[in-house]
Amino acid sequence: MVFVTRATWGARTQKDGWYDIGYNFLVGEDGNVYEGRGWKYIGASEHSTGTLKNLVKCGVQQGNIAESYRLYGHRNETNTSCPGTALYDYIQTLQPHSP
């Protein structure tokens, strides 16, 4: 995953001219969370189910994510299939529910 993270950073900073990686966190298929920009910066996002749920829960508990948060995928903003259908459907199950 470190190679993929470095490749993503390189593509964004060298090819696209960004100052940093576009993601706050990357969730690897290995179940680990890799910090990109971290909590304090607005970014984009990446993948894996149980870890994603735990990351959101941690963010809410630490006050970095509002309890009334909404999760979005790239397809909410532009014509793309990112993140894949299975992950996008999973993201919808993580939305906070009103009592």
DRENMARPA-779719 format. One line per 4 residues: number of its first residue (from 1); their letters; for each residue x, z, y of C-alpha. Coordinates in nm, 2 decimals. Last residue first. Layout:
N
NUM = a = X/Z/Y ~ ...
//
This chain:
99
99 = pshp = -3.41/1.58/0.89 ~ -3.24/1.27/1.04 ~ -2.99/1.09/0.82 ~ -2.63/1.02/0.90
95 = qltq = -2.51/0.67/0.79 ~ -2.30/0.68/0.47 ~ -2.54/0.47/0.26 ~ -2.50/0.18/0.50
91 = iydy = -2.13/0.19/0.44 ~ -2.19/0.13/0.07 ~ -2.38/-0.19/0.14 ~ -2.09/-0.31/0.36
87 = latg = -1.85/-0.22/0.08 ~ -2.04/-0.42/-0.18 ~ -2.10/-0.71/0.06 ~ -1.74/-0.76/0.15
83 = pcst = -1.61/-0.62/0.49 ~ -1.59/-0.88/0.62 ~ -1.82/-1.17/0.55 ~ -1.79/-1.30/0.90
79 = nten = -2.01/-1.42/1.19 ~ -1.93/-1.15/1.45 ~ -2.03/-0.80/1.57 ~ -2.23/-0.65/1.28
75 = rhgy = -2.03/-0.86/1.04 ~ -1.72/-0.66/1.13 ~ -1.87/-0.36/0.97 ~ -2.04/-0.07/1.14
71 = lrys = -2.07/0.30/1.09 ~ -2.30/0.50/1.31 ~ -2.22/0.86/1.42 ~ -2.48/1.13/1.50
67 = eain = -2.25/1.41/1.39 ~ -1.99/1.27/1.64 ~ -1.65/1.18/1.49 ~ -1.33/1.36/1.60
63 = gqqv = -1.50/1.70/1.60 ~ -1.28/1.82/1.31 ~ -1.58/1.85/1.07 ~ -1.71/1.51/1.17
59 = gckv = -1.37/1.35/1.12 ~ -1.33/1.52/0.78 ~ -1.67/1.40/0.67 ~ -1.59/1.04/0.77
55 = lnkl = -1.26/1.06/0.58 ~ -1.43/1.21/0.28 ~ -1.68/0.92/0.27 ~ -1.41/0.67/0.31
51 = tgts = -1.21/0.82/0.03 ~ -1.51/0.80/-0.20 ~ -1.56/0.43/-0.12 ~ -1.25/0.23/-0.06
47 = hesa = -1.17/0.00/0.25 ~ -1.05/-0.11/0.61 ~ -1.12/-0.06/1.00 ~ -1.11/-0.18/1.38
43 = giyk = -0.96/0.04/1.66 ~ -1.04/0.28/1.94 ~ -0.77/0.54/1.98 ~ -0.76/0.91/1.95
39 = wgrg = -0.83/0.95/1.58 ~ -0.53/0.77/1.43 ~ -0.39/0.43/1.53 ~ -0.30/0.34/1.17
35 = eyvn = -0.31/0.64/0.94 ~ -0.30/0.57/0.57 ~ -0.57/0.73/0.35 ~ -0.50/0.74/-0.02
31 = gdeg = -0.74/0.65/-0.30 ~ -0.50/0.40/-0.47 ~ -0.73/0.12/-0.35 ~ -0.61/0.21/-0.01
27 = vlfn = -0.80/0.33/0.29 ~ -0.66/0.22/0.62 ~ -0.71/0.43/0.92 ~ -0.75/0.37/1.30
23 = ygid = -0.72/0.00/1.25 ~ -0.59/-0.28/1.48 ~ -0.22/-0.22/1.42 ~ -0.02/-0.19/1.74
19 = ywgd = 0.07/-0.36/2.06 ~ -0.12/-0.68/1.97 ~ 0.05/-1.01/2.01 ~ -0.14/-1.19/1.73
15 = kqtr = 0.16/-1.30/1.52 ~ 0.41/-1.03/1.59 ~ 0.20/-0.72/1.65 ~ -0.11/-0.80/1.44
11 = agwt = 0.07/-0.97/1.16 ~ 0.35/-0.72/1.15 ~ 0.11/-0.43/1.14 ~ -0.09/-0.59/0.85
7 = artv = 0.24/-0.66/0.66 ~ 0.35/-0.30/0.72 ~ 0.02/-0.17/0.59 ~ 0.03/-0.41/0.29
3 = fvm = 0.39/-0.30/0.21 ~ 0.29/0.06/0.24 ~ 0.00/0.00/0.00
//
